[in-house]
Amino acid sequence: MKPIASILLLFVCFIASAQKSPIYTTNDGAIKGYDPVAYFNQGEPVKGVEKFTFKWKEADWFFSTQENLDAFKADPEKYAPQFGGYCAYAVGNGYTYASSPMAWRIVDGKLYLNYSKGIQKKWEADRDALIKKAEENWPKVIEE
């Protein structure tokens, strides 16, 4: 009977740990290694470097300059992408999906990422409604 109880306990622990990370990451870190602050102050995606890294919400964030790293450390919520960097279109539709650092937009001072430029066009077509839906869905979509 003990082996069955042990297997059952392992299964329950596995199911409990199925919750997704609050930050979408790859082997390259959050935003696939791109600098979140650069979107705001350079107006484009800029790859971060290993020299300037910071761990926040259990994810590794990379920055292109010490100044950008310092700005993020001072106010990470200001610079981090919305919905943990998951695709904004997906979250607006009730699920999570990967995002691309090249499919981005700053709206009302907030950074949004999408899976691709094609998906971003769909998101842009109904952006305000999808942002509102995504805000209602977040963080439930990572807790399921």
C-alpha positions in Angstrom: 0.0 0.0 0.0 2.9 2.4 0.7 4.2 2.3 -2.9 0.8 3.3 -4.2 0.5 6.2 -1.7 4.0 7.4 -2.7 3.1 7.3 -6.4 -0.1 9.1 -5.7 1.8 11.8 -3.7 4.3 12.3 -6.5 1.4 12.6 -9.0 -0.3 15.3 -6.9 3.0 17.2 -6.5 3.5 17.0 -10.3 0.0 18.4 -10.9 0.5 21.1 -8.4 3.7 22.2 -10.0 2.1 22.5 -13.5 1.4 26.2 -12.9 3.2 28.2 -15.5 6.0 30.7 -14.5 4.8 34.3 -14.1 7.4 35.3 -16.6 7.8 33.8 -20.0 11.4 32.7 -20.4 13.6 30.7 -22.7 17.1 29.5 -22.3 18.1 33.0 -23.2 16.1 34.5 -20.3 13.2 36.8 -20.1 12.3 38.4 -23.5 14.7 36.0 -25.1 17.6 38.0 -23.7 16.5 41.4 -24.9 16.7 44.5 -22.8 13.2 45.6 -21.6 14.3 49.2 -20.8 15.7 49.7 -24.4 12.1 49.5 -25.8 11.4 52.6 -23.8 14.5 54.7 -24.2 15.8 53.5 -27.6 12.5 52.7 -29.2 13.6 49.3 -30.5 14.6 45.8 -29.3 18.2 45.7 -28.2 19.9 42.4 -27.2 21.2 42.4 -23.6 24.6 41.2 -22.6 25.6 38.8 -19.9 27.6 41.4 -18.1 24.4 43.3 -17.2 21.9 40.7 -15.7 19.4 40.8 -12.9 17.2 38.1 -11.5 13.6 39.2 -10.9 10.5 37.0 -10.4 12.7 33.9 -10.9 13.7 35.0 -14.4 17.0 36.2 -15.7 16.8 39.7 -17.3 19.5 41.0 -19.6 20.4 44.6 -20.3 22.5 46.4 -22.9 23.9 49.0 -20.5 24.5 49.5 -16.7 22.1 52.5 -16.9 19.3 50.3 -18.2 20.0 47.6 -15.6 19.8 50.3 -12.8 16.6 51.7 -14.2 15.0 48.3 -14.2 16.2 47.5 -10.6 14.7 50.8 -9.5 11.2 50.1 -11.0 10.9 46.6 -12.7 7.1 46.9 -13.0 7.6 50.0 -15.2 9.7 48.2 -17.7 8.8 44.5 -17.6 6.4 43.5 -20.4 2.7 43.1 -19.5 1.4 39.6 -18.7 4.8 38.3 -17.9 6.0 38.7 -21.4 3.6 36.1 -22.8 1.8 36.9 -26.0 -0.7 39.7 -25.3 -3.0 38.4 -28.0 -3.1 34.9 -26.5 -3.7 36.2 -22.9 -6.5 38.4 -24.3 -8.0 35.2 -25.7 -7.7 33.2 -22.4 -4.4 31.3 -22.9 -0.7 31.7 -22.9 1.8 31.4 -25.7 5.3 32.3 -26.5 6.2 35.9 -27.6 8.8 37.5 -29.9 10.9 40.4 -28.8 10.4 41.8 -32.4 6.6 41.9 -32.1 6.2 44.7 -29.6 4.3 47.9 -28.8 4.3 50.4 -26.0 0.7 51.5 -25.2 0.0 54.0 -22.4 3.5 53.5 -21.1 3.3 49.7 -20.9 5.2 47.2 -23.0 3.3 44.4 -24.8 4.8 41.5 -26.7 3.1 39.2 -29.2 4.0 35.9 -30.8 4.8 37.3 -34.2 4.3 40.4 -36.3 1.3 38.7 -38.0 -0.4 38.0 -34.6 0.5 41.6 -33.6 -1.5 42.9 -36.5 -4.5 40.9 -35.3 -3.9 42.3 -31.8 -3.6 45.8 -33.1 -7.0 45.5 -34.9 -8.8 45.1 -31.5 -6.0 46.2 -29.2 -8.0 48.0 -26.5 -10.6 45.3 -26.1 -7.8 42.6 -26.1 -5.8 44.5 -23.4 -9.0 44.7 -21.3 -9.7 41.0 -21.7 -6.1 40.1 -21.0 -6.1 42.2 -17.8 -9.2 40.2 -16.7 -7.6 36.9 -17.6 -4.2 37.7 -15.9 -2.9 35.9 -13.9 -5.6 33.2 -14.1 -4.2 31.9 -17.3 -0.9 30.9 -15.6 -2.6 29.3 -12.6 -4.7 26.8 -14.6 
